[in-house]
Structures are given as C-alpha cells and as structure tokens.
C-alpha cells in the first residue's frame, strides 16, 4: 500500500512538535538564565551551541531507540499472530465469528467475511492485527525517519533563541531572543492546531504559555546563581 501524504504527516507530527517545542523552550530557558547570571555574550553563545548539539543528538537517539523498541515489540506480536493463524486456523475462525458478532454483524455476513479472510492469510493477519491487537502492520514506526525529524526539529527550534546573540548587542539580543522565540512558538503552535483541526490561536497560546513559564524559571535561576553562587 502506498503511503499517503496524510499518513506521513501523522507519523512525523509527534516528533516534529516535540523536537521543535523542546528546542525552543529548553534553549530559550537556559540561555535566558545564563544571560541573566553571567552577563556574558560569549558564555551564552558557547552554552547555546553546546545545548543544541548535545540535546539534538540526545533527542534523536532517544526517538530512534524508543521507536525501534516499539516497532520490535509490535513485530513480535504480529509474528505470534501469524503463527497462531498457521497453527490453528479453526481457532482464528472462531475468533472472527466472535468479533463480528460482538459488532452486530448478521451470521450470513460473517460467513462471507470469514470465508474471504481465511482464503488469504495476509489479509487475515492484517484484519486480526487491527481488530484484535490494535496494530496497523503497514504503518509501523520508522525509527530512522523519526530520529531525523526529531533531531532536525530540535536544531531548528534551538537556533531561534541563539541567533540574536550572534548579531545583536547583548542587551538587545536578550529581548529579541525572547520575543522571537515566543513568536515562533505561537506560530508553530498555530500550525499544529491547523493540522489537528483545533483552533489555531488556542494551540498557539498553549505553546506560548509553556515557553513563558520556562523562560521565567530560567531567568529566576540565573538571578539566583548571580546572587548566591557567583562571586
């Protein structure tokens, strides 16, 4: 079966949202705290680069391993179901009757469905996997693709708050970094809202409020470090 564009969006949306949101929020929170605590443009830039590189690789690795583990587990369940179909076709026939009766099908309809499914082991596996196990065999996780989307999204998100420190005076960069990040979060949240058919402004405000809290915490931690830790 050819993968439709909507299927590709659905399978990658989670990692894209997670990576971009985390890249924006964690980076702006950390950089705001470092800027408030050190008052050093160089320290902010170096820390920002380290955060982006390390965290993007960590997020990509985590996405790959979790997706791979999930896929391997589902593939094991599919192999077990395939073996059950091969070993006990009559048992599968009974399961088909039980499942479709529970859903309100008439016996005459079930007889036609059972005959068709039992005549094609691949079709039977697909039907049993979906209805009995809740698995769509043709839409299993793609670990490498998930990892790439996660890592790339994190880098894209993380660059937004750090770039102003490269090109603008320190004081101005702090404000532009915060405002730029908040605008990016609102717009990205709005885009996510459109994709999932929710009010775009509500989705944008949701991301914006989370980022504001993270930036505030980062700023307060930086101030505390400046007052209590640094000489």
Secondary structure, 3 states (H helix, E strand, C coil): CCCCHHHHHHHHHHHHHHHHHHHHHHHHHHHHHHHHHHCCHHHHHHHHHHHHHHHHHHHHHHHHHHHHHHHHHHHHHHHHHHHHHHHCHHHHHHHHHHHHHHCCCCHHHHHHHHHHHHCCHHHHHHHHHHHHHCCCHHHCCCHHHHHHHHHHHHHHHHHHHHHHHHHCCHHHHHHHHHHHHHHHHHHHHHHHHHHCCCCHHHHHHHHHHHHHHHHHHHHHHHHHHHHHHCC
